[in-house]
Amino acid sequence: MPLVSMKDMLEKGRKNGYAVGQFNLNNLEYVQAILQAAEEEKSPVILGVSEGAARYMGGFKVVVTMVESLMEAYGTTVPVAIHLDHGSSFEKCAEAIHAGFTSVMIDASHDPLEENIALTSKVVELAHIHGVSVEAELGTVGGQEDDVVAEGVIYADPKECLELVERTGIDCLAPALGSVHGPYKGEPNLGFKEMKEIHDTIVLPLVLHGGTGIPTKDIQKAVSLGTAKINVNTENQIAQAKRVREVLAEKPDLYDPRKYLGPGTEAIKETVIGKMREFGSSQQA
């Protein structure tokens, strides 16, 4: 099955009360684990790629080729989107689109609203010509993810969300509502009042960044309020690193990477399967 955009899978999720997980790629093992999990769970899936991770793996084209080759090798039958996470500029979004990405996020949330709208509109125009879906962001998601660093959290304004949606033609919106990238310091505090107001105002799938560490009850409430895409990276990284450390602690003389990265890959897969079941996307492909 060829790569697809996020548009249909997120609209189905919003309509039917589940969210599709975006699981970020960091190397070959992440692609293997996430594709295997999606096929076993019969779940649609979004493979997120940050600019930093793409550089690490050799560039956008290398990532797309790796994903497509593994999908062919595995005989993948579920819908898979490959998505640029936190695209920093029109040029980077264009580069990803031309490399074969089926979805891009343009993150102009740090700019004034008018500049955000102008840049996002430009990305949407190019992306939609190529059948590529577009995600935009308003407000500030806290924490750090690769090149994206934010001090504190700034909640998205519902009126600005409506204006951005109406003037740009985006396919989904990530309103910052209290989540953070990376591990939480203390309990997550999501703005459900604002989320409901945005949900009642715009008819688009919402995106929750920083899905690691959010309690299941809060995930379920977010999904009930239109969240159809939830991003997870840190939880997979922690699970992989923990398993690799355990293997090397038990066998300190081990040097074949397949012998310690293999168990790490299984840990990622187990984590992704758990998230797909939690988000409700299992058996929805």
Backbone as CSV, one residue per row, in Angstrom:
resi,resn,N_x,N_y,N_z,CA_x,CA_y,CA_z,C_x,C_y,C_z
1,MET,0.856,-1.200,0.000,0.000,0.000,0.000,0.886,1.242,0.000
2,PRO,0.615,2.203,-0.898,1.446,3.419,-0.930,1.183,4.314,0.274
3,LEU,2.144,5.205,0.547,1.965,6.200,1.595,0.771,7.089,1.274
4,VAL,0.068,7.533,2.299,-1.121,8.373,2.112,-0.994,9.635,2.958
5,SER,-1.834,10.618,2.692,-1.854,11.820,3.527,-2.603,11.520,4.822
6,MET,-2.534,12.456,5.766,-3.230,12.265,7.049,-4.712,12.595,6.965
7,LYS,-5.127,13.284,5.939,-6.458,13.897,5.902,-7.585,12.906,6.193
8,ASP,-7.668,11.832,5.416,-8.774,10.885,5.584,-8.717,10.174,6.924
9,MET,-7.502,9.732,7.326,-7.412,8.969,8.575,-7.807,9.817,9.783
10,LEU,-7.474,11.127,9.747,-7.825,11.989,10.883,-9.304,12.351,10.877
11,GLU,-9.873,12.551,9.708,-11.305,12.847,9.634,-12.120,11.653,10.109
12,LYS,-11.677,10.441,9.759,-12.369,9.237,10.233,-12.242,9.107,11.750
13,GLY,-11.048,9.407,12.268,-10.842,9.340,13.705,-11.744,10.317,14.448
14,ARG,-11.799,11.543,13.958,-12.634,12.561,14.601,-14.107,12.151,14.577
15,LYS,-14.535,11.610,13.457,-15.931,11.212,13.291,-16.286,10.016,14.175
16,ASN,-15.360,9.091,14.329,-15.656,7.821,15.010,-15.091,7.719,16.424
17,GLY,-14.512,8.820,16.920,-14.140,8.858,18.322,-12.854,8.151,18.697
18,TYR,-11.845,8.235,17.852,-10.519,7.714,18.205,-9.453,8.649,17.638
19,ALA,-8.230,8.463,18.092,-7.117,9.281,17.606,-6.071,8.376,16.963
20,VAL,-5.405,8.908,15.949,-4.305,8.194,15.291,-2.997,8.685,15.906
21,GLY,-2.129,7.764,16.253,-0.849,8.135,16.837,0.160,8.573,15.792
22,GLN,0.858,9.668,16.093,2.065,10.005,15.342,3.238,9.546,16.198
23,PHE,4.016,8.627,15.660,5.179,8.104,16.366,6.425,8.520,15.594
24,ASN,7.306,9.229,16.260,8.453,9.813,15.566,9.535,8.782,15.259
25,LEU,10.159,8.972,14.099,11.261,8.116,13.669,12.585,8.726,14.116
26,ASN,13.481,7.883,14.588,14.823,8.323,14.958,15.910,7.551,14.225
27,ASN,15.572,6.335,13.803,16.492,5.522,13.008,15.717,4.338,12.431
28,LEU,16.428,3.410,11.793,15.804,2.251,11.148,14.913,1.469,12.106
29,GLU,15.404,1.260,13.344,14.663,0.437,14.285,13.278,0.995,14.600
30,TYR,13.148,2.310,14.610,11.842,2.925,14.869,10.876,2.634,13.732
31,VAL,11.366,2.698,12.499,10.502,2.390,11.347,10.026,0.944,11.444
32,GLN,10.956,0.035,11.718,10.596,-1.380,11.842,9.533,-1.593,12.908
33,ALA,9.797,-1.073,14.101,8.905,-1.300,15.238,7.510,-0.726,14.989
34,ILE,7.440,0.493,14.473,6.149,1.172,14.317,5.329,0.532,13.203
35,LEU,5.966,0.188,12.082,5.240,-0.472,10.996,4.730,-1.841,11.427
36,GLN,5.546,-2.586,12.159,5.113,-3.896,12.632,3.938,-3.766,13.600
37,ALA,4.019,-2.801,14.496,2.935,-2.581,15.455,1.639,-2.218,14.734
38,ALA,1.722,-1.323,13.757,0.531,-0.878,13.028,-0.132,-2.039,12.294
39,GLU,0.669,-2.880,11.672,0.111,-4.011,10.925,-0.539,-5.021,11.868
40,GLU,0.128,-5.312,12.981,-0.431,-6.270,13.936,-1.731,-5.757,14.554
41,GLU,-1.789,-4.445,14.796,-2.976,-3.853,15.420,-4.035,-3.436,14.404
42,LYS,-3.695,-3.556,13.113,-4.591,-3.084,12.047,-5.002,-1.632,12.315
43,SER,-3.985,-0.824,12.562,-4.204,0.585,12.900,-3.579,1.492,11.845
44,PRO,-4.275,2.565,11.461,-3.589,3.593,10.674,-2.487,4.193,11.529
45,VAL,-1.468,4.753,10.896,-0.349,5.286,11.675,0.299,6.450,10.939
46,ILE,0.854,7.373,11.719,1.584,8.521,11.172,3.022,8.427,11.648
47,LEU,3.951,8.442,10.713,5.375,8.425,11.032,5.868,9.866,11.039
48,GLY,6.181,10.382,12.213,6.641,11.762,12.332,8.150,11.852,12.152
49,VAL,8.586,12.866,11.448,10.016,13.067,11.210,10.354,14.527,11.472
50,SER,11.158,14.789,12.497,11.606,16.159,12.744,12.748,16.488,11.795
51,GLU,13.026,17.753,11.655,14.147,18.156,10.785,15.467,17.599,11.316
52,GLY,15.619,17.599,12.650,16.841,17.079,13.253,17.007,15.591,13.007
53,ALA,15.922,14.830,13.158,15.983,13.383,12.921,16.251,13.089,11.455
54,ALA,15.666,13.883,10.565,15.912,13.690,9.124,17.393,13.900,8.799
55,ARG,17.990,14.940,9.385,19.425,15.178,9.163,20.240,13.991,9.648
56,TYR,19.881,13.478,10.822,20.598,12.351,11.412,20.534,11.120,10.504
57,MET,19.381,10.917,9.877,19.181,9.719,9.048,19.649,9.894,7.602
58,GLY,20.111,11.096,7.246,20.638,11.296,5.898,19.786,12.147,4.975
59,GLY,18.712,12.728,5.507,17.886,13.615,4.698,16.499,13.050,4.433
60,PHE,15.601,13.921,3.991,14.201,13.552,3.772,14.053,12.381,2.799
61,LYS,14.788,12.411,1.701,14.651,11.380,0.677,15.071,10.014,1.214
62,VAL,16.136,9.989,2.005,16.588,8.734,2.609,15.495,8.153,3.499
63,VAL,14.859,9.001,4.285,13.805,8.544,5.192,12.642,7.950,4.411
64,VAL,12.194,8.655,3.373,11.069,8.169,2.562,11.412,6.828,1.919
65,THR,12.619,6.736,1.353,13.040,5.491,0.704,13.089,4.340,1.697
66,MET,13.604,4.611,2.894,13.675,3.583,3.933,12.276,3.102,4.316
67,VAL,11.357,4.053,4.518,9.990,3.704,4.902,9.312,2.895,3.797
68,GLU,9.401,3.374,2.569,8.743,2.684,1.457,9.322,1.280,1.254
69,SER,10.634,1.138,1.408,11.274,-0.166,1.233,10.813,-1.154,2.300
70,LEU,10.710,-0.685,3.541,10.253,-1.562,4.615,8.774,-1.905,4.454
71,MET,7.967,-0.948,4.007,6.550,-1.242,3.772,6.400,-2.321,2.702
72,GLU,7.223,-2.252,1.676,7.182,-3.272,0.622,7.644,-4.626,1.171
73,ALA,8.732,-4.606,1.949,9.268,-5.844,2.516,8.284,-6.493,3.486
74,TYR,7.579,-5.675,4.268,6.646,-6.192,5.261,5.258,-6.492,4.678
75,GLY,5.005,-6.012,3.464,3.670,-6.173,2.891,2.630,-5.378,3.656
76,THR,2.981,-4.152,4.018,2.098,-3.305,4.840,0.772,-3.049,4.139
77,THR,-0.324,-3.268,4.855,-1.660,-3.079,4.268,-2.435,-1.936,4.924
78,VAL,-1.935,-1.406,6.047,-2.658,-0.351,6.760,-2.233,1.026,6.226
79,PRO,-3.085,2.049,6.396,-2.716,3.395,5.936,-1.543,3.959,6.733
80,VAL,-0.518,4.440,6.029,0.670,5.013,6.651,0.937,6.386,6.035
81,ALA,1.061,7.400,6.873,1.446,8.739,6.421,2.841,9.036,6.941
82,ILE,3.634,9.758,6.162,4.933,10.232,6.648,4.865,11.749,6.710
83,HIS,5.123,12.280,7.904,4.756,13.655,8.244,5.960,14.437,8.758
84,LEU,6.194,15.607,8.184,7.236,16.503,8.692,6.742,17.147,9.972
85,ASP,7.439,16.889,11.076,7.044,17.406,12.383,7.746,18.739,12.638
86,HIS,6.981,19.769,12.923,7.519,21.106,13.225,8.416,21.632,12.091
87,GLY,7.857,21.653,10.888,8.582,22.277,9.775,8.850,23.738,10.096
88,SER,10.100,24.164,9.920,10.500,25.496,10.379,10.323,26.585,9.330
89,SER,10.112,26.201,8.070,10.040,27.208,7.004,9.306,26.638,5.798
90,PHE,8.917,27.524,4.887,8.309,27.086,3.634,9.282,26.204,2.869
91,GLU,10.556,26.593,2.889,11.574,25.845,2.131,11.702,24.414,2.635
92,LYS,11.700,24.228,3.954,11.821,22.874,4.514,10.580,22.042,4.201
93,CYS,9.408,22.660,4.288,8.177,21.947,3.938,8.201,21.536,2.462
94,ALA,8.640,22.454,1.591,8.722,22.149,0.158,9.705,21.015,-0.104
95,GLU,10.830,21.049,0.597,11.844,19.991,0.440,11.261,18.630,0.829
96,ALA,10.521,18.597,1.935,9.906,17.342,2.377,8.854,16.861,1.379
97,ILE,8.031,17.776,0.901,6.988,17.420,-0.076,7.618,16.826,-1.334
98,HIS,8.647,17.464,-1.839,9.283,16.989,-3.072,10.069,15.698,-2.857
99,ALA,10.399,15.399,-1.590,11.097,14.145,-1.278,10.128,12.972,-1.139
100,GLY,8.821,13.280,-1.097,7.827,12.218,-1.006,7.051,12.148,0.290
101,PHE,7.237,13.137,1.182,6.407,13.190,2.384,4.952,13.399,1.981
102,THR,4.048,12.773,2.714,2.625,12.880,2.372,1.886,13.850,3.288
103,SER,2.612,14.434,4.238,2.017,15.396,5.165,3.119,16.274,5.748
104,VAL,2.801,17.523,6.025,3.785,18.421,6.629,3.116,19.278,7.694
105,MET,3.898,19.633,8.696,3.473,20.626,9.679,4.320,21.874,9.476
106,ILE,3.674,22.999,9.311,4.393,24.268,9.309,4.157,24.902,10.675
107,ASP,5.236,25.093,11.394,5.128,25.641,12.750,5.567,27.097,12.749
108,ALA,4.567,27.961,12.572,4.817,29.405,12.643,4.149,29.969,13.890
109,SER,3.991,29.134,14.906,3.271,29.533,16.122,3.995,30.628,16.891
110,HIS,5.311,30.755,16.656,6.088,31.786,17.355,5.949,33.154,16.695
111,ASP,5.347,33.194,15.494,5.160,34.449,14.764,3.818,35.091,15.112
112,PRO,3.676,36.403,14.867,2.364,37.029,15.016,1.333,36.347,14.114
113,LEU,0.062,36.446,14.468,-0.994,35.712,13.766,-0.971,35.948,12.258
114,GLU,-0.863,37.192,11.829,-0.890,37.492,10.392,0.259,36.817,9.652
115,GLU,1.433,36.785,10.280,2.578,36.130,9.649,2.390,34.619,9.630
116,ASN,1.824,34.081,10.689,1.512,32.648,10.743,0.551,32.293,9.610
117,ILE,-0.497,33.079,9.452,-1.495,32.824,8.403,-0.857,32.911,7.019
118,ALA,-0.028,33.905,6.783,0.589,34.088,5.474,1.497,32.912,5.115
119,LEU,2.346,32.502,6.054,3.271,31.393,5.801,2.520,30.076,5.665
120,THR,1.552,29.853,6.534,0.779,28.609,6.484,0.009,28.503,5.175
121,SER,-0.568,29.606,4.718,-1.312,29.612,3.452,-0.419,29.236,2.277
122,LYS,0.799,29.731,2.308,1.768,29.439,1.242,2.097,27.940,1.212
123,VAL,2.279,27.363,2.400,2.567,25.928,2.487,1.364,25.113,2.019
124,VAL,0.160,25.509,2.436,-1.060,24.796,2.041,-1.215,24.801,0.524
125,GLU,-0.954,25.925,-0.100,-1.105,26.035,-1.555,-0.227,25.001,-2.275
126,LEU,1.038,24.914,-1.866,1.944,23.950,-2.488,1.551,22.521,-2.127
127,ALA,1.290,22.282,-0.850,1.016,20.921,-0.383,-0.212,20.327,-1.055
128,HIS,-1.275,21.102,-1.150,-2.523,20.568,-1.697,-2.412,20.267,-3.194
129,ILE,-1.546,20.960,-3.883,-1.276,20.620,-5.292,-0.758,19.189,-5.393
130,HIS,0.025,18.783,-4.388,0.653,17.453,-4.390,-0.139,16.424,-3.578
131,GLY,-1.343,16.788,-3.122,-2.147,15.855,-2.342,-1.602,15.603,-0.954
132,VAL,-0.857,16.580,-0.429,-0.204,16.468,0.882,-1.011,17.238,1.919
133,SER,-1.240,16.635,3.084,-1.996,17.304,4.147,-1.100,18.254,4.942
134,VAL,-1.733,19.243,5.572,-0.983,20.270,6.309,-1.544,20.448,7.712
135,GLU,-0.626,20.472,8.676,-0.938,20.766,10.075,-0.303,22.104,10.434
136,ALA,-1.025,22.917,11.200,-0.481,24.185,11.691,-0.641,24.232,13.204
137,GLU,0.043,25.197,13.825,0.004,25.297,15.289,-0.265,26.730,15.718
138,LEU,-0.989,26.848,16.834,-1.205,28.143,17.489,-0.912,28.004,18.978
139,GLY,-0.338,29.047,19.553,0.074,28.992,20.949,1.454,28.373,21.053
140,THR,1.873,28.050,22.273,3.208,27.494,22.493,3.132,26.222,23.317
141,VAL,3.595,25.115,22.701,3.755,23.859,23.422,5.095,23.929,24.139
142,GLY,5.105,23.670,25.435,6.332,23.805,26.212,7.335,22.700,25.954
143,GLY,8.506,22.825,26.591,9.526,21.783,26.509,10.405,21.912,25.281
144,GLN,11.125,20.833,24.962,12.061,20.829,23.839,11.916,19.566,23.019
145,GLU,11.919,19.734,21.693,11.936,18.606,20.765,12.888,18.955,19.637
146,ASP,14.057,18.330,19.628,15.094,18.624,18.644,15.392,20.122,18.616
147,ASP,15.121,20.771,17.483,15.453,22.181,17.332,14.385,23.105,17.922
148,VAL,13.262,22.523,18.369,12.144,23.331,18.854,12.224,23.437,20.375
149,VAL,12.472,24.651,20.856,12.601,24.890,22.296,11.603,25.967,22.702
150,ALA,10.855,25.715,23.774,9.880,26.708,24.238,9.927,26.803,25.756
151,GLU,10.019,28.009,26.239,9.966,28.250,27.680,8.518,28.521,28.067
152,GLY,7.948,27.644,28.882,6.571,27.839,29.318,5.568,27.452,28.250
153,VAL,4.303,27.666,28.557,3.203,27.286,27.677,2.306,28.496,27.457
154,ILE,1.942,28.747,26.208,0.986,29.812,25.889,-0.221,29.162,25.233
155,TYR,-1.394,29.270,25.855,-2.602,28.634,25.325,-3.039,29.294,24.021
156,ALA,-3.549,28.453,23.118,-4.092,28.967,21.861,-5.399,29.700,22.131
157,ASP,-5.629,30.758,21.376,-6.856,31.536,21.486,-7.896,30.980,20.501
158,PRO,-9.086,30.567,20.963,-10.081,29.965,20.077,-10.461,30.836,18.879
159,LYS,-10.566,32.153,19.079,-10.923,33.038,17.970,-9.821,33.060,16.917
160,GLU,-8.570,33.063,17.370,-7.451,33.022,16.435,-7.396,31.677,15.710
161,CYS,-7.775,30.612,16.416,-7.819,29.290,15.780,-8.796,29.290,14.613
162,LEU,-9.977,29.844,14.836,-10.986,29.901,13.783,-10.482,30.722,12.595
163,GLU,-9.857,31.850,12.881,-9.349,32.702,11.808,-8.266,31.988,11.001
164,LEU,-7.359,31.310,11.686,-6.295,30.572,11.003,-6.880,29.490,10.106
165,VAL,-7.837,28.741,10.624,-8.454,27.657,9.856,-9.168,28.204,8.620
166,GLU,-9.964,29.245,8.811,-10.766,29.782,7.707,-9.916,30.422,6.617
167,ARG,-8.793,31.026,7.001,-7.998,31.766,6.022,-6.871,30.958,5.374
168,THR,-6.622,29.754,5.892,-5.490,28.987,5.337,-5.887,27.702,4.626
169,GLY,-6.989,27.069,5.035,-7.377,25.802,4.420,-6.577,24.607,4.923
170,ILE,-6.028,24.691,6.139,-5.261,23.575,6.710,-6.168,22.362,6.923
171,ASP,-5.534,21.208,7.126,-6.270,19.949,7.298,-6.436,19.550,8.751
172,CYS,-5.574,20.034,9.631,-5.708,19.775,11.064,-4.957,20.862,11.821
173,LEU,-5.341,21.042,13.080,-4.792,22.143,13.872,-4.261,21.635,15.203
174,ALA,-3.061,22.110,15.558,-2.466,21.794,16.859,-2.548,23.037,17.745
175,PRO,-3.612,23.154,18.547,-3.691,24.286,19.468,-2.958,23.946,20.762
176,ALA,-2.035,24.784,21.173,-1.304,24.536,22.411,-2.251,24.721,23.592
177,LEU,-2.433,23.649,24.376,-3.397,23.691,25.476,-2.849,23.036,26.743
178,GLY,-1.542,23.241,26.972,-0.968,22.781,28.224,-0.062,21.570,28.132
179,SER,0.053,20.949,26.961,0.953,19.800,26.833,2.381,20.294,26.596
180,VAL,3.350,19.396,26.817,4.754,19.764,26.615,5.477,18.648,25.880
181,HIS,6.558,19.040,25.166,7.441,18.055,24.570,8.379,17.520,25.647
182,GLY,8.653,16.212,25.612,9.553,15.626,26.605,8.815,15.246,27.869
183,PRO,9.550,14.794,28.894,8.911,14.360,30.148,8.255,15.529,30.878
184,TYR,7.140,15.246,31.547,6.452,16.264,32.338,7.135,16.442,33.686
185,LYS,7.160,17.678,34.155,7.595,17.979,35.511,6.322,18.231,36.315
186,GLY,5.901,17.210,37.059,4.616,17.287,37.734,3.515,16.738,36.834
187,GLU,2.265,16.962,37.225,1.113,16.424,36.502,0.769,17.298,35.295
188,PRO,0.428,16.674,34.144,-0.049,17.462,32.995,-1.334,18.194,33.358
189,ASN,-1.499,19.388,32.817,-2.693,20.183,33.098,-3.238,20.721,31.783
190,LEU,-4.061,19.905,31.114,-4.586,20.290,29.803,-5.775,21.232,29.945
191,GLY,-5.863,22.169,29.012,-6.949,23.145,29.044,-8.184,22.627,28.325
192,PHE,-8.974,21.813,29.021,-10.130,21.194,28.372,-11.232,22.211,28.059
193,LYS,-11.336,23.251,28.861,-12.342,24.291,28.588,-12.056,24.951,27.239
194,GLU,-10.784,25.303,27.025,-10.393,25.915,25.753,-10.501,24.906,24.604
195,MET,-10.151,23.642,24.891,-10.242,22.606,23.870,-11.690,22.437,23.393
196,LYS,-12.629,22.451,24.350,-14.042,22.321,23.989,-14.500,23.511,23.155
197,GLU,-14.043,24.691,23.545,-14.435,25.896,22.798,-13.912,25.833,21.367
198,ILE,-12.668,25.376,21.205,-12.094,25.239,19.860,-12.831,24.154,19.084
199,HIS,-13.107,23.036,19.737,-13.834,21.930,19.110,-15.213,22.376,18.630
200,ASP,-15.874,23.202,19.443,-17.217,23.678,19.086,-17.181,24.760,18.013
201,THR,-15.991,25.339,17.795,-15.865,26.470,16.865,-15.416,26.036,15.472
202,ILE,-14.489,25.086,15.416,-13.956,24.674,14.113,-14.247,23.200,13.857
203,VAL,-14.523,22.862,12.613,-14.827,21.474,12.258,-13.595,20.864,11.591
204,LEU,-12.560,20.693,12.390,-11.319,20.096,11.897,-10.744,19.185,12.980
205,PRO,-10.020,18.135,12.588,-9.337,17.319,13.592,-8.314,18.159,14.356
206,LEU,-8.255,17.970,15.670,-7.267,18.651,16.500,-6.094,17.705,16.773
207,VAL,-4.940,18.301,17.070,-3.710,17.546,17.292,-3.188,17.855,18.692
208,LEU,-2.782,16.793,19.406,-2.199,16.957,20.731,-0.718,16.599,20.669
209,HIS,0.136,17.602,20.835,1.580,17.364,20.889,1.963,16.981,22.320
210,GLY,3.085,16.280,22.463,3.554,15.915,23.787,2.670,14.883,24.454
211,GLY,2.361,13.788,23.733,1.441,12.776,24.245,2.019,11.879,25.324
212,THR,3.325,11.914,25.520,3.959,11.074,26.539,3.580,11.558,27.939
213,GLY,3.150,10.635,28.785,2.908,10.970,30.186,1.547,11.536,30.501
214,ILE,0.661,11.665,29.503,-0.688,12.170,29.765,-1.567,10.995,30.209
215,PRO,-2.265,11.105,31.338,-3.095,10.001,31.830,-4.158,9.582,30.812
216,THR,-4.514,8.308,30.839,-5.490,7.768,29.888,-6.811,8.527,29.929
217,LYS,-7.269,8.890,31.126,-8.552,9.602,31.235,-8.496,10.953,30.519
218,ASP,-7.333,11.611,30.559,-7.184,12.888,29.855,-7.096,12.674,28.350
219,ILE,-6.442,11.586,27.934,-6.399,11.234,26.515,-7.822,11.018,25.995
220,GLN,-8.602,10.257,26.740,-9.975,9.954,26.327,-10.828,11.211,26.245
221,LYS,-10.625,12.121,27.200,-11.394,13.370,27.183,-10.989,14.225,25.986
222,ALA,-9.673,14.280,25.691,-9.198,15.043,24.540,-9.780,14.483,23.240
223,VAL,-9.832,13.154,23.131,-10.397,12.523,21.937,-11.872,12.868,21.802
224,SER,-12.595,12.888,22.914,-14.023,13.234,22.881,-14.242,14.684,22.458
225,LEU,-13.184,15.507,22.563,-13.282,16.923,22.185,-12.580,17.200,20.853
226,GLY,-12.528,16.186,19.991,-12.071,16.417,18.619,-10.615,16.145,18.352
227,THR,-9.851,15.708,19.359,-8.438,15.387,19.113,-8.358,14.070,18.356
228,ALA,-7.807,14.107,17.144,-7.750,12.920,16.289,-6.318,12.517,15.955
229,LYS,-5.339,13.261,16.473,-3.921,12.934,16.255,-3.176,13.239,17.555
230,ILE,-2.430,12.246,18.039,-1.664,12.423,19.269,-0.219,12.032,18.993
231,ASN,0.706,12.945,19.312,2.127,12.734,19.011,2.857,12.088,20.188
232,VAL,3.644,11.056,19.879,4.425,10.357,20.895,5.839,10.134,20.366
233,ASN,6.832,10.515,21.169,8.221,10.249,20.822,9.004,9.849,22.075
234,THR,8.955,10.700,23.088,9.747,10.489,24.299,9.505,9.112,24.919
235,GLU,8.246,8.683,24.971,7.924,7.404,25.610,8.608,6.240,24.894
236,ASN,8.645,6.309,23.556,9.338,5.263,22.790,10.845,5.306,23.038
237,GLN,11.395,6.509,23.089,12.835,6.645,23.321,13.227,6.100,24.690
238,ILE,12.412,6.409,25.705,12.698,5.934,27.056,12.613,4.412,27.114
239,ALA,11.582,3.842,26.466,11.398,2.386,26.475,12.571,1.688,25.788
240,GLN,12.992,2.223,24.647,14.120,1.620,23.926,15.403,1.698,24.749
241,ALA,15.701,2.880,25.266,16.937,3.066,26.026,16.962,2.176,27.272
242,LYS,15.819,2.061,27.946,15.741,1.223,29.158,16.054,-0.230,28.817
243,ARG,15.451,-0.742,27.733,15.670,-2.141,27.363,17.121,-2.385,26.941
244,VAL,17.695,-1.450,26.186,19.097,-1.600,25.752,20.021,-1.604,26.969
245,ARG,19.764,-0.711,27.925,20.584,-0.667,29.148,20.499,-1.985,29.910
246,GLU,19.301,-2.550,29.980,19.115,-3.810,30.686,19.920,-4.930,30.028
247,VAL,19.867,-5.002,28.705,20.595,-6.051,27.978,22.096,-5.904,28.179
248,LEU,22.596,-4.681,28.068,24.041,-4.453,28.206,24.513,-4.633,29.649
249,ALA,23.644,-4.339,30.603,24.006,-4.563,32.009,24.126,-6.053,32.302
250,GLU,23.241,-6.823,31.668,23.255,-8.269,31.865,24.421,-8.920,31.122
251,LYS,24.748,-8.352,29.940,25.835,-8.905,29.118,26.785,-7.771,28.720
252,PRO,27.648,-7.326,29.630,28.506,-6.161,29.384,29.518,-6.361,28.253
253,ASP,29.798,-7.606,27.876,30.753,-7.847,26.796,30.087,-7.896,25.414
254,LEU,28.780,-7.717,25.365,28.048,-7.764,24.095,28.450,-6.586,23.216
255,TYR,28.731,-6.836,21.947,29.114,-5.746,21.044,28.363,-5.768,19.714
256,ASP,27.685,-6.864,19.394,26.904,-6.935,18.154,25.650,-6.076,18.335
257,PRO,25.499,-4.974,17.577,24.361,-4.074,17.803,23.015,-4.750,17.622
258,ARG,22.981,-5.794,16.797,21.697,-6.470,16.594,21.216,-7.144,17.876
259,LYS,22.174,-7.531,18.723,21.827,-8.268,19.935,21.274,-7.358,21.037
260,TYR,21.623,-6.044,20.985,21.032,-5.144,21.986,20.006,-4.183,21.393
261,LEU,20.162,-3.852,20.114,19.158,-2.985,19.485,17.880,-3.763,19.171
262,GLY,18.014,-5.070,18.908,16.823,-5.888,18.649,15.836,-5.852,19.797
263,PRO,16.273,-6.130,21.036,15.360,-6.001,22.179,14.823,-4.574,22.345
264,GLY,15.649,-3.577,22.015,15.187,-2.191,22.081,14.056,-1.929,21.097
265,THR,14.165,-2.542,19.916,13.121,-2.415,18.899,11.817,-3.037,19.394
266,GLU,11.920,-4.178,20.051,10.730,-4.825,20.610,10.063,-3.939,21.659
267,ALA,10.886,-3.227,22.434,10.336,-2.327,23.461,9.558,-1.182,22.818
268,ILE,10.085,-0.647,21.714,9.362,0.408,20.984,8.025,-0.142,20.491
269,LYS,8.079,-1.318,19.877,6.870,-1.943,19.318,5.810,-2.150,20.399
270,GLU,6.225,-2.654,21.550,5.286,-2.876,22.663,4.645,-1.558,23.109
271,THR,5.462,-0.511,23.161,4.958,0.799,23.581,3.958,1.350,22.571
272,VAL,4.271,1.222,21.293,3.382,1.717,20.235,2.056,0.969,20.248
273,ILE,2.109,-0.347,20.406,0.868,-1.134,20.475,0.002,-0.660,21.640
274,GLY,0.622,-0.424,22.783,-0.120,0.079,23.936,-0.787,1.412,23.651
275,LYS,-0.081,2.290,22.963,-0.628,3.611,22.636,-1.774,3.503,21.626
276,MET,-1.623,2.630,20.630,-2.694,2.459,19.634,-3.981,1.986,20.299
277,ARG,-3.844,1.087,21.260,-5.024,0.605,21.987,-5.608,1.701,22.873
278,GLU,-4.745,2.477,23.491,-5.194,3.576,24.345,-5.906,4.657,23.523
279,PHE,-5.382,4.949,22.345,-5.964,5.985,21.495,-7.228,5.506,20.760
280,GLY,-7.431,4.181,20.725,-8.618,3.637,20.073,-8.483,3.373,18.589
281,SER,-7.249,3.459,18.057,-7.072,3.301,16.607,-6.877,1.848,16.181
282,SER,-6.662,0.933,17.142,-6.524,-0.488,16.802,-7.798,-0.993,16.119
283,GLN,-7.601,-1.807,15.084,-8.703,-2.400,14.290,-9.508,-1.357,13.511
284,GLN,-8.930,-0.179,13.284,-9.644,0.880,12.538,-9.128,1.043,11.105
285,ALA,-8.121,0.264,10.731,-7.563,0.389,9.363,-8.499,-0.259,8.356
